[in-house]
Amino acid sequence: TVITQRGSFLRILPSRGLDSLNQIRPRDHSGITVTDRYQVYSYKKQQYCLAHIRRDIKKFAERAGVDGELGKRALFELDEVFAGCRLSTRASMQRVVGYRRRRLKMILYDVLANASEDFSRFAERLLQGYAKLFLFTKYEGVESTNNAAERSLRHIVLWRKTSYGTQSITGSQFLERTVSVWMTL
């Protein structure tokens, strides 16, 4: 699904692979893409969904020991980022998120040095693409999460699970078009 402020566009494709993705969002597209960090979604201007990252960090925060402690600290900073996103002015949001961004980065370096191997690998991947966590602070209209896309897909995913999807190209096209219009309205 592709969601903008003006509309929604849904395509039913055979896979989540690169070939399918390029049918709806070519690599040379200049816009900003908000994604769940799936490797195929590798764009120059890409915002990682902070809600997905929060969910992953929460799993570490629920552990005992060093992982739990560092996870809780990282989770606190992310929650403060979300609170900052709700501030009334853009300047206030940027100031609060900028401060929390620096604190989260220090915690991720602490994770690299002291946490379990899997938490360290997770932190290393985040640090490699750290700017992609906070692209929303640089560009107006970019969300910190991909919740809009997730919400637009929810009905279609639930429908597919109960009806086993469409059985023809015509059925898929009908569904794409009607759901796109419905979500746009």
Beta strands, then each sheet from edge to edge (+ up, - down):
strand 1: 2-3
strand 2: 8-9
strand 3: 33-35
strand 4: 46-48
sheet 1: 1+ 2-
sheet 2: 3+ 4+
end
